[in-house]
Amino acid sequence: MAQEMYIGVMSGTSLDGIDFVAVSFDPLALHASQTVPFPEELREDLLALTFPDDNEIERMGVADVALGRLVGESINQLIHDHQLNKADIRAIGSHGQTIRHRPESGFSLQIGDPNLIAEITGLPVIADFRRRDMAAGGQGAPLVPAFHQAMFQHPTINRIILNLGGIANISVLPAGQPDAVYGFDTGPANVLMDAWCFQHTGQIYDHDGLWAAAGTVHKPLLTQLLSHEYFSRPHPKSTGREDFNLEWLQQQISDVMAIDFHEDSYGSFEYHDLNNAPPQDIQATLLKLTARSVADAIEQTNLGGGEVWLCGGGAYNHTLWQTLAEWLPEWTLKSTKELGLAPTWVEATAFAWLARQRIEGLPGNLPAVTGATGYRVLGGRW
């Protein structure tokens, strides 16, 4: 008997591409996967839409259609290339591209028209996963901890699933305590590093963290970046480009330079001339910001140690991995590949799982994670 499959679609804050998976559950099995890069013009349009500007509704509508068409056609290509039987596919779970996440105002907006995806593929589509949780008082994010709990919680070993996408988030899975699971966004993972790298090198990310490794951490700037109120805010909490972006980074650099002289412990003074700092020094500082904010969040769990399983694009950043390991000596860092799911495909698989939850009428959120008043079935059906 053929096993029913779900297709998961995910494009994250980094805007480095759209991930597609075809998976089945019970047990978890990956049948097909691919990443489709954004056409440069669409990527630029989506990035621009993450900030307020003129003519937003018109530009959003055009991008919504273009992205929906790209997703639908890419799913058809995935089915064709891997010779999947369309009759075995029960639904598509499409996250869409987040262009605005404002939990303090009660809304989150993802685009990529599910009507077009359904029309192009001829398959049921589940989308708009976040707003029902927000309607129940939640942050609408992160949503993947429920999937992490279902797939990865261990009866005797404390586990943390660390997703290093554009934003970093953790799912805290205390050993054998299903009711004690929680999670939250810790802050930036790749969003600042990718943007700074692209601005100065033309590359959309810092391969293996080698550019950051060539730089020197600027300690006053790191201190300034870590002063962002988000890091001390209690969970439930979630964040995005609205908080962490190049404009914010440039303001922090300016703020550090405004303190022309800094007295050190020896009574001497150091000038913070960041204008003349090599750009790789800023990259090294941004990498340390990611590592430090993640490590601080993990230490605050008070679990005392266990396993940290890395997923998302940042799991392939060797420099970031090494820095995290140095700051988390009581934790063993591993790739989710050892759990049967490569880091690239975890989030897309999570939205395939959320589509299954919706089809079966089961909740997809964890109130302890999002802050919602209760469990909710997430997503609309097209």
N, C-alpha and C positions, 0 to 999 in steps of 0.2 A: 504494500500500500504506500503510495507517495506521501511524503511528509509535507504538511502545509508550510509554506514559506511566507515571510514578510520581507518587504524591502524597506530599509532605513536610509534616510537622506539627511545629511547634516553639513551645514557650512557655518563656521564659527566666526568669532570676533576678528580673527586674524585675516580673514578674507583671502586665504591662500589656496582655496579650491573647495569643491563640493565632494564630499565622501558619500559613496553608495555601497550598500551591502545587501545581499540576499541571504537571509538566515532562517534557520528553523530552531525551535526550542524544545526542551525536554527530550533529549539533551541538546545543549547549545551546539549548533553546527553552522559554519560559514560556507555557503555554497558559491558565492561570487562576490567580488569587490572591485571597486575602481575609484580613482580620484580624477575629477574633471576640473582642469584649471578654468578660472573665470576669463572670458575675453577681456582684454585690458580696458576697453571702454566701459563695459558693464561693471568691472571692479571699481573703476574710478567713480562711476555714478553711485554705486552702493556706498562707497566710502564717504562721498560727499553728503549722502542722505543721513549719515549718522550725526550731522551737526545742523542746527537751524540755519536756513538760508531762504532766498527768494524762490517763489514758484514751486514750493515743495510738493504740493499735491499732484501737479502735472508730472513732475519728474518721478515721483514715487509710482504713479500709475504706469508710466512707461517702463520703469525698472521691474515692477511687479510682473508685468506681462513677459518681458524678456527673460527674467529668471525662471518663471513658471514654464515657459517654452523650453529653455535649456534643460531644466530638470526632467521634464517629460520625455524629451528626445533622448537624453542620456540614459534614462531607465530603459527605454526601448532598445538602445544599443547594448546595454548590459545584458538584457534578456537574450538578444540575438547572439552576442559574442560568446556567452557561456551556455548557450543552448538550453536555457531554462524553459520549463513548461509553464506557460502563463496560467494554465488552469490550476497549478499548484500554489499560485501566489494569492494569498487571501486579502492582503491590503498593503498599501504604501504608507509609511509614516514619514512625513516630510516636515522637518523642523522649520524650514524657511530661513531667510537671512534677517537677523535682528538689525533694525536700523534705529531703534530707540528703545531703551529700557529705563523706565521711570517708576520704580516701585513706590517711591514716596508720593507719586501722583496717582498710583493705582493702575498704571497701564504699561504694557510691553507690546511692541509692534514688530512682527515678522512678516516679510513679504516673499512672494514666489507663488503666484496664483494657483491654488489647489484645483480650481475648476479646469484650468488648462492642463494640468498634470493628469487629471482624471480623463479628460477628453482625448488627450494624445495617447495615453497608455491603455485606455479601456479598463482600468483597474480602480477599485475603491481607494480613496485617499483620505487619510486622517491627518489633520493639520490644526494649527492654532492651539497648541498644547498649553500655553502658559496662562491664558486669561481667565480660565475657570478657577484656577488656584488663586489668582489675584482677586477675583470676585469674592472669594471666601476669606479675604484678608491676608493672603499670602504674598510672598515676594515673586511668585512665578518662577523662581530659580533658587538653587539649582534643582533640576528635575532628575538628573542621572542617579542620585543616591538610592532611589527605590530600586532601580535596575541593579546597581552594585550590590545592594543587600540580597536581592533575589538570586544573584549569580555567584557572589564571591564571599559572603560571610562565612567564617570558619568557627567550628564549635569550641576550639581550645586556643586559638591564636588571635590576638588583636590584629586587626588589619585596617589600614587606611588606603583608600583608593585616591590617588592624586592625579587629577586631570590637568595637564599643562597645555591648555589651548591658548587662545588669546588672553583669556582670564583663567587664573588657577582656581580650582575648587577641590575640596576634600570631602570624601564620604567616610565618616568615622564608624567603623564596624567592630564594636567591642566583642570579644570572644563569647559566643554562645548567648548573646543578649539581644535578640531581635527587637525588643522594645526600646533599646537604648541607642539605636542608630540615629545619627544626625549628620549634618554637613552644611557647608556654606562656601561662598567664594572668599578666597583669602586675599585677593588683589590681582595685580597684573601678573601674567606669566610671559607670554610672547608679544602682547599687543604693543608695548612700548619698544621692546627690542627690535621687533620686525619693522616698525615705522621708522625708527632711527637708522637701522641698517639700510632700508630702502632709500631714505633721504640722502645718505652719504655714500652708498656704494652702488645703488641701482638694483641690488639683489633683494628679493622679497623676504629673505630670512638669513640669519647668520649660521651658515652650515656648520653643524657640530659645535657651535659656540667658539670657533677658532678666532674670529675677529675680536670677540670679547676677551679671550684668553691672551691676546696680544696687548691688551690695555691694562691700565692701573686704576684701581678703584679710587674715586675721589671721595674721601670720607666726609667732608662737610656737605657735599651734595647728597650723599647717601642719607645722612642724618636729616637733611631737609626733606627728602622724598618720604622718608619713614614717618615724618610728622603729619602726613595726611590723616585726617580724622577717621577715615574708613578703617584703618588698621586697628584702632582701639574701640571701634564700635562693636557692641555685643551681637552675636548671631541670634536669630536668623538675619542674614544679610546677603545681598547680591550686588554686583557692580558691573561696569562695562566701560565702553569708550567715553561715556558721559563724564566719568570721573578721571580716567587715565588716558591721556592723549598727548600728542606732540605740543599742543598749545599749553597744556598744563605743565609739561616738562620744561618748556622754554621759560615759563613764568618762575618755576622753581630755580632754574639756573640763574635767572635775573635776580631773584631774591637772595641767593647765596652771594652773588657778586656785589649786591648792595651793601653787604657787610664787608667793607673794603679790607679790613684787617682783622685777623683772628688771633687772639693771644693763646699760645699753647702753654703747657704746664711748666715750661722753662722761662716764661716771661717774654719770649720772642714773638714776633708777629709774622704772619704768612698772608700773602695777597692771593685772593681767590680769582685768578684770571682764567675763567672758564672759556672765554672767547678764544684763547690760544691753546686750550687743551686739545690734544688729539681726539678725534671723534671716537676712537676705540676706547678711550678712557671713559667716556660717557656710556658706551656699550657695556663695558666691564661693570660700571656702577649700576646700570639697569639690571644686569644679570644678578648682581648681588642683592638688589632690591627684591627681585623675585624669590631668590633662595631664602633670604632673611625673613620675608613676610610669610612664606610657606612654613619654614622651620618654626617660627614663633607660634603660628596657628597650631601646628602639630604638638608642640610642647605644651600648649594650653589645654590639650585634651586630658592631660594627667594620666594617660594610660601606661606610661613608664617604658614603653617599648613594644616591639612586634615587627610587623611587616608593612612597608609602604610599597604599594604597587603603582607604578607609573604608567600613565597613558596620555594620549594626545601628542601633538607634534613635538612638544618640549621633551618628551621621553627619549628622543633621539639626539638631544643636545648633550654631548659628553661633558662639556665644561660645567653645565648646569647640574648634571647628575653628580659629578664629583663634588661640587660645592655643597649640594644638599647633603651628601653622605658625610662630609666633614662636620656639618652642623647638627646631624642627627645620629650620633654614635650609638644610641641604644636601639636604633631601628635598622632593619635590613631592607635595602632598596632593591626592588625587582621590577622587571617588565611584565606587563599583563600577558605578553606572549607566552610566558610560562603557565598561564592559566588557560591557554587555548585561544586567546584573542589578541592579535597584535595591537599595539597602542594606537595605530592609525584608525582602527575600525571600532573602537569601544563606543564612542558617542553615537555614531550612526546606528550601531546595533541597539543602543539604548532606545532610540526613537522607533526602531522596528518593534522592540518590546513594548513600548508605550502604545504603539498602534494596536498590538495584540490585546493589551489591557483594555483599550477602548472598544474593540470589536467584541470582547467577551464581557463588557460591562463591569470591569474591575477598576479600582482606583489606581492612579498613576503617580500620585504625590505622596510625600511623607510630611505631615504637618509639623513634625519636630524639625524638619529641614527648612521648609518654606515659611512657616509661621501661620499657615492657613488654619481656620477654625476646625477643620476636619478633613477626612479623606474625600477625594473627589475623582470622578471619572473625567479624564482630560481629553480635550481635542474635539473638533467637529468632524463630520463625515461628509465627503463629497463623492 
